[in-house]
Amino acid sequence: MKNWYSFILLFITSLGFAQVNDSIEVSYKKRVLESIEVDFLMSYYKQDGIHSAVAGGNGMEDLTDITPTIVVAVPLNDDDVLTVDIGISAYSSASSGNINPFDSNTPSPWQASSGASAQDVLTTLVINYSHSSDDRNTIWNAHISGSVEYDYSSIGFGGGLTKLFNDKNTEVGIAANVYLDTWKPIYPKELQDFADNGNNLNGGIFDDFTVTGNTNYAPTNFVFHPDKNRNSFAVSLSFSQVLNKKTQISIFADILQQQGLLSTPYQRVYFADVDNAFINEFQLADDIERLPDSRFKLPIGARLNYYVNEKLVVRTYYRFYTDNWGISSHTASLELPYKITDRFTLIPMYRYYTQQASTYFAPYEQHLSTDQYYTSDYDLSTFDAHQYGFGVNYTDIFTAAKIWKFGIKNIDFRFNHYSRSDGLEANIVSFGIKFVMQ
């Protein structure tokens, strides 16, 4: 889910970002934002697969997520803008429902559970303040954020500085962000009950079900996490240059450091050297995912946009990523916005992603109980992924269409299909509409 939240945030940012320009010591200074703007964004995400991390890399990954978001930008004066971003992400997941599959008489990794963990709501709030200098060549911003769901909460803060040079043909930016997160750990039901009852099979689900296979089930590797915090620190650098009338290039890099509880407490692991124990069809966990308490990430990327003619623009993107968990990846994407009319643009798009697995990943029942770190989360495995789709964009600079006191400035619709070589398939539908107060 965290990866998906990250995708939603990227979509919101791409719609809401605006570059502001002006010149120094002029008699007339154009406002950074003329009037209040409101963005209403909605996305629908549906996935399924065969490698549930909750079931140790073996089980259904069915998940549905709906994310409505409202972004309100308010001009405080000629130079300052306050932006408030409020979002809700409501999901239902057969996979996470199997944190406790034993609310059913026939627990199975291939059957959806009706437990409380099968659905959740993430609520987010971001408040951003930006200021532009009189010449519009210097822009700084600061923000605070917060989010909460059943087992996770986060607060964040940060800021950035952007400088423009060469008649605004060159742009350099730096930003820093801090996120302080807290888990309220949820553990697989069988491990929770085993530990709560003195490391034996008395009490909890073991009073209601019979253990088969290894009837001496004893997950001795399992201990509760002593640390419930996850702190993330990031510095972002960017450079953009207009090369000529048709070409613009930008380069960016992020330096990220995470500390604390970086494992997901409810993701099971099964060991090859431990006999299997079952309740009905559900295999009881040998332990939970264990990962290092620090992680360094370094993504570096570039964009190249080329204006072909008044109808067609070519947008390209590439990113290389590496971290000290052994993961490396390459991402490449292409968008071809084609203007059908003065107001409608059709946007075919394609994205390719390839990843080398983490040192700590192994599939179902391939870890050993003597390993220090282990995960069977296929998000950390080796895989290739293809995402292809299209978008339709409507723009009306005169905001002729109106709803109450707001004119419709922009409508954006996108559909993408995502396919991963490990069997995960997903469809993503997103919709955005921008209103301007008149």
Secondary structure, DSSP 8 states (H G I E B T S, - for coil): -HHHHHHHHHHHHHHH-------SS-SS---SSSS-EEEEEEEEEEEE-SB-TTTTS-B---EEEEEEEEEEEEE-SSSEEEEEEEEEEEEEEHHHHTTSGGGSSS--TTS---SGGGEEEEEEEEEEEEEE-TTSSEEEEEEEEEEEETTEEEEEEEEEEEEEETTTTEEEEEEEEEEEEEE-----HHHHHHHHTTSSS-SGGGGTS--EESTT---TT----S--EEEEEEEEEEEEEE-SSSEEEEEEEEEEEEEE--S-TT-EE-BTTS--EEETTEE--SEE-B--SEEEEEEEEEEEEEE-SSSBEEEEEEEEEEETTS-EEEEEEEE--EESSSSEEEEEEEEEEEEE--TTB--TT-B-TT-SSBB--GGGS-EEEEEEEEEEEEE-TT--SEETTEEEEEEEEEEEEEEETTS-EEEEEEEEEEEEE-
